């Protein structure tokens, strides 16, 4: 099982990823997470945690990444994609609203019980 935390370079990606790992540990969900601010498009993974925060204000990177995640999620239904910030959640929500069918493996809120349950099976 391979999990990646992909965060914007405007923050401390490792610190933010470790906070996610600590949160998950409180729910007895423990696995290794690779932390990166480089798009993991060429990586094979099972779980992608995504937080692009506010760094995309003034450009379209967040929207581009959301579209890529949606397409990847549609092509990899066994993977899980989790948004880890409110800003990213809202951007993904907007992107999903533009497509006819929402992939059922994209989770908008890491603190949601449905998300926790999905992660606990890995």
C-alpha positions in Angstrom: 0.0 0.0 0.0 1.4 3.4 -1.0 0.1 6.7 0.3 1.2 10.1 -0.8 0.5 13.5 0.7 0.7 16.1 -2.1 0.8 19.7 -0.7 1.6 23.1 -2.0 5.1 24.4 -1.6 3.9 27.4 0.2 3.7 25.5 3.5 5.8 22.9 5.2 4.6 19.7 3.4 6.3 17.3 5.8 4.8 19.1 8.9 1.3 19.2 7.3 1.6 15.5 6.3 2.7 14.5 9.7 -0.3 16.3 11.2 -2.5 14.2 8.9 -0.7 11.0 10.0 -1.2 12.0 13.6 -4.9 12.6 13.0 -5.3 9.3 11.3 -3.4 7.6 14.2 -6.1 8.8 16.6 -8.5 6.6 14.6 -6.1 3.6 14.6 -5.2 4.2 10.9 -1.5 3.8 10.6 0.5 3.6 7.3 3.6 5.2 5.8 2.9 8.4 3.9 5.3 9.9 1.3 5.3 13.8 1.5 5.8 15.8 -1.6 5.1 19.2 -3.2 5.8 17.8 -6.6 2.8 16.5 -8.6 2.8 12.7 -8.2 1.3 12.1 -11.6 3.8 9.5 -12.6 3.7 7.7 -9.2 1.7 4.5 -8.5 -0.3 4.9 -5.3 -3.3 3.7 -3.4 -4.2 6.8 -1.5 -3.6 10.4 -2.4 -4.0 13.1 0.3 -4.3 16.5 -1.4 -4.0 20.0 0.0 -3.1 22.9 -2.3 -4.1 25.6 0.3 -4.2 29.2 -0.9 -1.1 29.1 -3.0 -3.1 29.0 -6.2 -4.7 32.4 -5.8 -4.0 34.2 -9.0 -3.4 31.1 -11.1 -5.2 27.9 -12.2 -3.0 25.3 -10.7 -5.5 24.1 -8.1 -8.3 23.8 -10.7 -5.9 21.9 -13.0 -4.9 19.5 -10.2 -8.6 18.9 -9.3 -9.3 18.0 -12.9 -6.4 15.6 -12.9 -7.4 14.0 -9.7 -11.0 13.5 -11.0 -9.7 11.9 -14.2 -7.3 9.7 -12.2 -10.0 8.7 -9.8 -12.3 7.7 -12.6 -9.5 5.5 -14.1 -8.4 4.0 -10.8 -11.6 3.2 -8.9 -9.7 1.2 -6.3 -7.7 4.2 -5.1 -8.7 6.8 -2.6 -8.4 10.5 -3.0 -8.8 12.7 0.1 -8.9 16.5 0.3 -7.3 17.7 3.6 -8.1 21.4 3.8 -11.3 23.4 3.5 -9.9 25.5 0.6 -9.0 22.4 -1.4 -12.3 20.8 -0.5 -14.2 23.7 -1.9 -12.2 23.7 -5.1 -12.7 20.0 -5.6 -16.4 20.4 -4.9 -16.6 23.0 -7.6 -14.8 20.8 -10.1 -17.0 17.8 -9.3 -20.1 19.9 -9.7 -19.1 20.4 -13.4 -19.1 16.7 -14.3 -22.1 14.4 -14.7 -21.1 11.7 -12.3 -19.0 12.1 -9.2 -16.4 9.4 -8.7 -17.2 7.6 -5.4 -13.5 7.4 -4.4 -13.0 11.1 -3.9 -13.5 12.2 -0.3 -13.9 15.9 0.2 -13.2 16.0 4.0 -10.6 14.0 5.8 -12.5 14.4 9.1 -15.7 13.0 7.7 -16.8 9.6 9.2 -17.2 8.2 5.7 -13.6 9.1 4.9 -12.3 7.6 8.1 -14.2 4.4 7.4 -12.8 4.2 3.8 -9.2 4.7 5.0 -9.5 2.1 7.8 -9.9 -0.7 5.3 -6.4 -0.2 3.9 
